[in-house]
């Protein structure tokens, strides 16, 4: 829902009822990941996508029906469905969908959820999407924050709420979205009751040091990928918001000073890109960066610059083990020349670092294109569309 939240917020504020269709699970090469959502208004306008075009028509009709009746629905589209080809799902994957009507009455906590997302505060929403005991609890939800929870799960839901709150907080800490299963009364030893958990962990940060033209392209692509981008440079004439319109913030400070100020905020999802290739800037900031938990630390420069930089870092007391974490020269070997092409090569290395890909052309590889689980938490989940 993160990518459609502006429309959700506007319609919710207006008091209008609308439908949201959400991907709750996938199998094989489904076009979108769990959490992808499509909104349909009462007037029939559509925002967002759940399949990149494959099943939108069928989901659209289900959404209008949900608005008309108020009844939520769980639907599956895929190769095991006799109607799969008729709705256009020819990519060989399976999508499990949950469609529900949303209003202030049915979802009183939505305003607080949207505010948390906008303010980069962690929140998760757990929704009952399947219940063998009957439809009465389907669509009921629990909104969970790190230190609070709210939402009525229906008759006898106290036991389920206790189990959910613990499990959902664990998923929220990892930024995970997916299905949980319980017994009909909330027992952990059971799988009859199905609950979809969508985590809205704060977007990961990308720190770009060096306010140059390459930094503008990296900031643009980082923002597109879902990062909260900060550009930092000690030179006020270059570090301006006008030059970096897509960055969340532009900071005028010596890079290592700024990094030291925010060191405690850096986690394994943080990407640090040092684009200064000037020893008086990059050696101090890289020394500090390599002492943090950042999942990706890259530095721009030629191979000669790289070797000189390594020598200077060693002289500054950086260990060989720490230097192994440094991606330098930054990016994958794509033959990039322009700032935009270089930004693509950096983004490609970030994606490879997350999923463990080879970086080779797909036609030169064998086996499955998409890996089931990432090898690192670097890139925001759901940032792109898998190939069909």
C-alpha positions in Angstrom: 0.0 0.0 0.0 3.0 2.3 0.4 3.1 3.3 -3.3 -0.7 4.2 -3.4 -0.9 5.8 0.0 -1.4 9.4 -1.4 -4.7 8.3 -3.1 -5.7 6.2 -0.1 -5.2 9.2 2.2 -7.2 11.5 -0.1 -10.2 9.1 -0.4 -10.1 8.2 3.3 -10.1 11.8 4.3 -13.0 12.5 2.0 -15.1 9.8 3.7 -15.5 7.8 0.5 -15.7 4.0 0.5 -13.1 2.3 -1.8 -11.7 -1.1 -2.4 -8.1 -2.3 -2.0 -6.9 -5.5 -3.5 -3.7 -6.8 -2.0 -1.4 -9.6 -3.1 -1.1 -11.8 0.1 1.0 -14.7 -1.3 2.7 -15.8 -4.6 4.0 -18.9 -6.2 6.7 -19.2 -8.8 7.1 -16.3 -11.2 4.2 -14.2 -10.1 4.5 -10.6 -11.4 4.3 -8.7 -8.0 5.4 -9.6 -4.5 3.2 -9.9 -1.4 2.0 -6.5 -0.3 1.5 -5.1 -3.8 -1.9 -3.3 -3.9 -4.5 -1.9 -6.3 -7.2 0.7 -5.3 -10.5 1.0 -7.0 -12.8 4.0 -6.1 -16.6 4.0 -6.2 -16.4 5.8 -9.5 -14.2 3.0 -11.0 -10.9 4.8 -11.0 -7.8 2.6 -10.5 -4.6 3.3 -8.7 -1.7 0.9 -8.4 -1.2 -2.6 -9.7 -1.2 -6.2 -8.5 0.1 -8.0 -11.5 1.6 -5.6 -14.0 -1.5 -6.2 -16.2 -2.1 -10.0 -15.9 -5.2 -10.2 -13.7 -6.2 -6.5 -13.2 -9.5 -7.0 -15.1 -10.7 -9.8 -12.8 -9.5 -8.1 -9.7 -11.2 -4.9 -10.8 -14.5 -6.6 -11.0 -13.9 -8.2 -7.6 -13.1 -4.8 -6.1 -16.4 -3.3 -7.4 -18.3 -6.2 -6.0 -16.6 -5.7 -2.6 -17.7 -2.0 -2.6 -21.2 -3.0 -3.5 -21.7 -5.7 -0.9 -19.1 -4.8 1.7 -18.0 -8.4 1.8 -14.2 -9.2 1.6 -13.0 -12.0 -0.7 -9.9 -14.2 -0.9 -9.1 -15.2 -4.5 -6.4 -17.2 -6.3 -5.3 -16.7 -9.9 -2.8 -18.9 -11.5 -1.8 -22.0 -13.4 -3.9 -24.2 -11.1 -7.0 -22.2 -11.9 -9.0 -23.3 -14.9 -9.7 -19.6 -15.7 -6.1 -18.6 -15.4 -5.5 -18.1 -19.2 -8.8 -16.2 -19.6 -7.7 -13.5 -17.1 -4.3 -13.3 -18.7 -1.9 -14.9 -16.2 0.3 -16.6 -18.8 3.6 -16.2 -16.9 3.3 -19.5 -15.0 2.9 -18.0 -11.6 0.1 -17.9 -9.0 -1.3 -14.9 -7.2 -3.3 -15.1 -4.0 -5.4 -11.9 -3.5 -7.5 -10.4 -0.7 -10.0 -7.8 -1.8 -11.9 -5.6 0.8 -13.9 -2.4 1.0 -12.4 0.3 3.1 -14.1 3.2 4.9 -13.7 5.1 8.1 -16.2 2.8 9.7 -14.5 -0.4 8.7 -11.0 0.7 9.2 -10.8 3.4 11.9 -7.0 2.9 12.4 -6.1 3.7 8.8 -5.4 7.3 9.5 -2.9 6.4 12.1 -1.3 3.8 9.9 -0.8 6.3 7.0 0.6 8.9 9.5 3.2 6.3 10.7 4.2 5.5 7.2 4.7 9.2 6.3 6.6 9.8 9.5 8.9 6.8 9.0 7.6 5.1 12.1 7.3 1.3 12.1 3.7 -0.2 12.0 2.2 -3.4 10.8 -1.3 -4.5 9.9 -2.5 -8.0 10.5 -5.7 -9.0 8.6 -7.7 -12.3 8.9 -8.0 -13.4 5.3 -9.4 -16.9 5.7 -11.3 -18.5 8.6 -12.8 -22.1 8.3 -15.2 -21.3 11.2 -17.1 -18.9 9.1 -16.9 -15.5 7.3 -17.6 -13.4 10.5 -14.0 -12.7 11.3 -12.6 -12.4 7.8 -11.5 -8.8 7.2 -11.0 -8.1 10.9 -7.6 -6.6 11.6 -5.1 -5.8 14.2 -2.7 -2.8 13.9 0.6 -3.3 15.7 3.2 -0.8 16.7 6.4 -1.7 18.5 4.9 -0.7 21.9 1.1 -0.8 21.2 -1.6 -2.7 19.4 -5.2 -2.0 18.4 -8.0 -3.8 16.7 -10.9 -6.2 17.5 -10.5 -9.7 16.1 -14.0 -10.8 17.0 -15.5 -13.2 19.5 -12.8 -15.1 21.3 -10.0 -13.1 19.7 -8.0 -12.4 22.8 -5.9 -15.5 22.5 -5.3 -14.8 18.8 -4.4 -11.2 19.6 -1.8 -12.2 22.1 -0.1 -14.6 19.7 -0.4 -12.1 16.8 1.1 -9.2 18.7 4.3 -11.1 19.4 4.6 -12.6 16.0 3.8 -9.4 14.1 6.4 -7.5 16.1 9.0 -10.0 15.1 8.0 -9.6 11.4 8.0 -5.8 11.8 11.5 -5.8 13.2 12.6 -7.6 10.1 10.4 -5.6 7.7 8.7 -8.9 6.6 5.4 -9.2 4.9 3.5 -12.5 4.5 1.0 -15.0 5.9 0.8 -16.5 9.4 -1.3 -19.5 10.3 -3.0 -20.4 13.6 -5.7 -22.6 15.0 -9.2 -21.3 14.8 -8.9 -20.1 18.4 -5.4 -18.6 18.0 -3.5 -21.7 18.9 0.0 -21.8 17.5 -0.3 -25.5 16.7 -2.7 -25.1 13.9 -3.0 -23.7 10.4 -6.7 -23.4 9.7 -6.8 -19.6 10.3 -4.9 -17.5 7.9 -3.6 -14.0 8.7 -1.9 -11.6 6.3 0.7 -9.4 7.9 1.9 -6.3 6.0 4.9 -4.6 7.6 5.6 -0.9 7.0 9.1 -0.6 8.4 10.8 2.8 7.8 12.4 3.0 4.4 16.1 2.2 4.4 18.5 5.1 4.1 21.0 5.8 1.3 23.8 8.3 2.2 25.4 9.9 -0.8 28.6 11.8 -0.1 29.8 14.2 -2.7 27.5 16.8 -4.3 28.5 16.1 -7.9 26.5 15.3 -11.1 26.9 11.6 -10.5 25.4 12.1 -7.0 22.3 13.6 -8.5 21.7 10.5 -10.7 22.4 8.2 -7.8 20.0 10.1 -5.6 17.3 9.9 -8.3 17.6 6.2 -8.7 17.9 5.6 -5.0 14.7 7.4 -4.4 13.0 5.4 -7.2 14.1 2.2 -5.5 12.5 3.3 -2.2 15.4 4.7 -0.2 15.3 7.8 1.9 18.2 9.6 0.3 20.5 12.1 2.0 23.2 14.0 0.0 26.0 15.4 2.0 28.9 17.7 1.0 31.0 20.3 2.9 30.7 22.8 0.0 27.5 24.9 0.3 27.6 26.1 -3.3 27.2 22.6 -4.5 25.1 21.0 -1.7 21.7 22.6 -2.5 18.2 21.2 -2.5 17.7 22.7 -6.0 20.5 20.5 -7.4 19.1 17.3 -5.7 15.3 17.6 -5.9 14.6 13.9 -5.3 16.7 13.7 -2.1 14.9 13.8 1.2 17.5 16.0 2.6 20.7 17.8 1.6 23.3 18.4 4.3 26.1 20.9 4.3 28.8 19.4 6.5 32.1 17.5 6.3 31.0 14.0 5.4 32.8 12.2 8.3 31.3 14.7 10.8 27.8 14.1 9.6 28.3 10.4 9.5 29.6 10.4 13.1 26.5 12.3 14.2 24.1 9.7 12.7 26.2 6.6 13.2 23.7 5.1 15.7 20.9 5.3 13.0 22.8 3.2 10.5 21.7 -0.4 10.2 22.3 -3.3 7.8 19.7 -1.8 5.3 21.8 1.4 4.9 23.7 2.0 1.7 26.6 4.4 1.7 27.9 5.8 -1.6 31.1 7.9 -1.4 31.4 9.7 -4.7 33.9 12.4 -3.8 37.1 10.6 -4.9 39.1 13.2 -3.0 41.3 11.9 -0.2 40.6 14.7 2.2 36.9 13.8 2.0 36.6 10.1 1.3 39.3 8.7 3.6 37.8 10.1 6.9 34.2 9.2 5.9 35.1 5.7 4.7 37.1 5.0 7.9 33.9 6.0 9.9 31.6 4.1 7.5 33.5 0.9 7.7 33.0 0.9 11.5 29.2 1.0 11.1 26.7 -1.8 10.4 25.9 -0.4 6.9 25.1 -3.3 4.5 26.7 -1.6 1.5 29.6 0.8 1.4 30.9 1.8 -2.1 33.4 4.4 -3.3 33.9 5.9 -6.7 37.2 6.3 -8.4 39.6 4.7 -10.9 41.6 1.5 -10.0 44.6 3.7 -9.3 42.5 5.9 -7.0 41.2 2.7 -5.4 44.7 1.4 -4.6 45.8 4.8 -3.3 42.6 5.0 -1.2 43.3 1.5 0.3 46.8 2.5 1.3 45.6 5.7 2.9 42.9 3.7 4.8 45.5 1.2 6.0 47.6 4.1 7.3 44.6 5.4 9.1 44.2 2.2 10.9 41.5 0.4 9.0 41.9 -3.4 9.1 42.0 -5.7 6.1 38.8 -7.4 7.3 37.0 -4.0 7.2 38.5 -3.2 3.8 36.9 -6.4 2.4 33.5 -4.7 2.9 34.3 -1.9 0.6 32.8 -2.0 -2.9 35.4 0.0 -4.9 35.4 0.9 -7.7 31.7 1.2 -7.1 29.1 -0.5 -9.2 29.0 -3.5 -11.6 31.0 -3.6 -14.9 28.4 -2.4 -17.4 30.7 -0.1 -19.3 28.9 2.9 -17.8 30.1 6.3 -18.7 27.5 9.0 -18.0 26.2 9.8 -14.5 22.9 8.1 -15.3 24.6 4.9 -16.6 26.9 4.9 -13.5 23.8 5.2 -11.2 22.3 2.2 -12.9 25.6 0.2 -12.4 25.5 1.1 -8.7 21.8 0.2 -8.3 22.6 -3.1 -10.1 25.3 -3.9 -7.5 22.9 -3.1 -4.7 20.3 -5.5 -6.1 23.0 -8.2 -6.6 24.1 -7.7 -3.0 20.6 -8.2 -1.8 19.7 -11.3 -3.8 23.0 -12.9 -4.5 22.8 -12.8 -8.3 25.8 -13.4 -10.5 25.6 -10.1 -12.3 25.8 -11.9 -15.7 23.4 -11.7 -18.5 20.4 -14.0 -17.8 20.8 -15.8 -21.1 24.2 -16.9 -19.9 22.7 -18.5 -16.7 20.5 -21.4 -15.9 18.0 -22.3 -13.3 15.3 -20.0 -11.7 15.5 -16.3 -12.4 14.2 -15.2 -9.0 15.5 -16.3 -5.6 13.0 -17.0 -2.9 14.9 -15.1 -0.1 17.3 -12.3 -0.1 20.9 -12.8 1.2 20.9 -9.3 2.7 18.3 -6.7 3.7 19.7 -3.9 1.5 17.1 -3.0 -1.1 13.5 -2.3 -0.1 11.2 -5.2 -0.7 8.8 -4.8 -3.6 10.8 -2.1 -5.4 10.4 -3.6 -8.8 8.5 -6.1 -11.1 9.9 -9.6 -11.5 10.3 -10.8 -15.1 7.6 -13.1 -16.4 
